[in-house]
Amino acid sequence: MNILFIMYDQLRFDYLSCAGHPHLHTPNFDRVAAQGVRFTNAYVQSPICGSSRMSYYTGRYPSSHGAQWNNYPLRVGEQTMGDHLRKAGMDCWLIGKTHMHADKEGMERLGLDPDSVIGARQAECGFDVWIRDDGLWAQGPAGFYDEKRSPYNVYLKTKGYPAENPWADHANAGVKPVNRIASGWMFENADRPANIHEEDSETAWLTTKTIEFMQQAKDPWCAHVSYIKPHWPYIVPAPYHNMYGPEHVPPALRDNRERDNAHPVFDGYMNNKVGQAFQRDDTRQKVIPAYMGLIKQCDDHLGRILDHLEETGAMKDTMIVLTSDHGDYLGDHWMGEKSLFHDQSAKVPMIIYDPRDRANSTRGKTCDALVESLDITATFIEAAGGEVPGHIVEGRSLQPWLDGDSPAWREFLISEFDYSATPLAEDLSIAPRDCRLFMVFDGRWKMMHAEGGFRPMLFDLQTDPEEFIDLAKTHGFSDQLDRLYGYLARWGRRMSQRVTKSDQDIIDMRGKAGLKGVLPFMYDGEEVPRALTQYYRGEAPELPEK
């Protein structure tokens, strides 16, 4: 069986028709959900691109793998799904974005050549690269944000787009009536069509690269297809730019009670630049229709992939996973972007289609088990026929849920966020090691703990599904806070760094030293079987002459 692991960047869990969106019709997402299982309580391990992805790729929490922010290197030696899958006999390929930053210092220390096979895999999250494009070819006075060569820009130049940076001037910009660039960086331009033919846009291009890969691939393979969209810049080519309008923009899910005596970290994010921008109605009325258009375009190109699988007969032996690295506030809770742990940010779509007969009983079903993004690595290892190394991979395989079983499962899930690299850390005068947030969620109660001496936040999603009322502002919920803090303490005591010896390795070691003659702490040797002391009994050897 092959694995097609598709990730969309910044796709909210509720912006799919199978998840109940009232206006956005996504028949191809729905098509996979109808044949598989849609997990309705799936959360990322960190609501920021780079850290979230490293948890997907390693099956480990951010505090275990250490890459807790964008461009934080994933340390050399950290095992990834590529390492685990190759051990099980499956190739693992990248098509698109990872946001991976190589541990160059570590590679130099160990003498790893980045052009060697092992060096390249260390620098690419363990993947072999079909094509990598992180999709943020922004350009400013200090140069490009992404320092590598852009294969997408190279492609656009071969298609005749004349700009120095066609990603910025065509794929993510429209044209104003006065023949000036209408950059997607400015929200006022989000309703304009991107100045590019739709078939040359990022989503279309990466889909074509995916189909090219599948046409030549030899079994078995895992392909991580990682789209940059619907991540900002929020601008989309025709005909998707005007499929939706202000009449399709829902009222913002926000409440003045959130701003009253707000938690200092929450207050900082509500009042930062992006929060203020999305508190404007004109921003939301421009951006959200474009965001919906980007998702609609993603759905149409997903249809191209599904059609290819069906036409070639590969659908019957390809597991498909659809998910995202985090969500997008879009003005809800007075915020934009991601960062905190409201469902709009930390909850993601998760749809898995398993083609095998063993999954027939769950086709078209939903599952409300508490799923963490790091469960994906464990699921893939099991699907490839491997054994999940529980001393390394901290997630759990979702295969039992796909098979229709009801396994004993986790009581709570955890997400982490390190904001030490943000302006908010300076505003609050918090040391980097204290700029850490933790979410504990048990399916009803959601707590956010903040290091640095701050109070927690607490929400009851049963009585307050919108997460407006921070119960930690009041008295009377100490029992729930104590219980959730107990979960956090239990999680904090987990075994996460003893990755070179499994539990079974340790069990197998017990008592073996005696077979090699290491026999300390005896009085007369009768404490152990005589066979172990045989070498040490008998006549004493003579001393050599001086």
Order of alpha helices (4+ residues) and beta strands (2+ residues): beta-alpha-beta-beta-alpha-alpha-alpha-beta-alpha-alpha-beta-beta-beta-alpha-beta-beta-alpha-beta-alpha-alpha-alpha-beta-alpha-beta-beta-beta-alpha-alpha-beta-alpha-beta-beta-beta-alpha-alpha-alpha-alpha
